[in-house]
């Protein structure tokens, strides 16, 4: 069995131990009571998350990937429709577009915070464009407020991939506030992680909400039918609601999200200060942006050396979203503008993701900073 990392990506199990009594109390009714608790728990989580996101509606789904597909279908994306997005994300982003029959179109990103370059979007808008899908990469909010004005001018919808951004704020509002619909993931390594898959879709649009609800629940119509025991389906949907065990766990954890977000930001501030004289580039953010930090993404021309050296020293670094999406075998021959994304290409060759799990100690942060200096400066 491999030796555990001295500085791991996640210590969620440690936090779960500290919350053990609360978690067990939340899970026991689902496991041992005769009454079906999953449905009301899911509704409670949706209401609580909607309040957290300052949104009118929230719909819980089984995973971030299927939630993105549902979001795109809910705004009407279908065969031949183009959706503008970025190439430095998970394949779920482009895959969701393709699974709707749409065509992903890539634009470049910013060197500063690694999110969609709003100035590069307009050149990618064609007569087939129907939506824009920005990604809050590493928990850094894309400037969706600025994107909103552009989208409105061209009558485009915005689906925000906020999978990594639970707890993030922008322009004084929670991530997702300026999109038509936003998706937050609850996978274990996300800022608000469950014990398995899970996601939440939020919107302020009643019609989109009704469509989301319909597609998450098989396309089943709640309207009465005759005979009363019969059922009626008005869409080809999915059977992908969030399961009750994950909803129960997330209801226990959601009130602690602000505390954990504050700690992640404090960890990022220590790393930024400690690495200010190291030969690495740290992210830079708009003054109105308040990231949540799924990880702390630094850049180095010695990417693989740094990554491998840190892991050898017991620090669980990763390299997220490299190579860019358009270099995957599945997309061979796709994306004709793939050679016009210089920043996306640069970031893929430089980014190294450092742990920011809230349970990290100050001594562990010092160890991480010192190790980076030793690897890059002393040699």
Buried (B, 14 or more C-beta within 10 A) or exposed (E): EEEEBEBBBBBBEEBBEEBEEBBEEBBEBBEEEEEEBBEEBBEBBBEBBBEBBEBEBBBBBBBBBBBBBBBBBBBEBEEEBBBBBBBBBBBBBBBBBBBBEBBBBBBBBBBBBBBBBBEBBEEBBEEEBBBBBBBBBBBBBBBBBBBBEBBEEEEBBBBBBBBBBBBBBBBEBBBBBBBBBBBBBBBBBBBBBBBBBBBBBBBBBEEBBBBBBBBBBBBBBEEEEEEEEEEEEEBEBBEBBBBBBBBBBBBBBBEBBEEBBEBBBBBBEBBBEBBEEBEBBBBEBBEEBBBBBBBBBBBBEBBEBBBBBBEEBBBBBBBBBBBBBBBEEEBEEBBEBBEBBEBBBBBBBBBBBBBBBBBBEEEBBEBBBEBBBEBBEEE
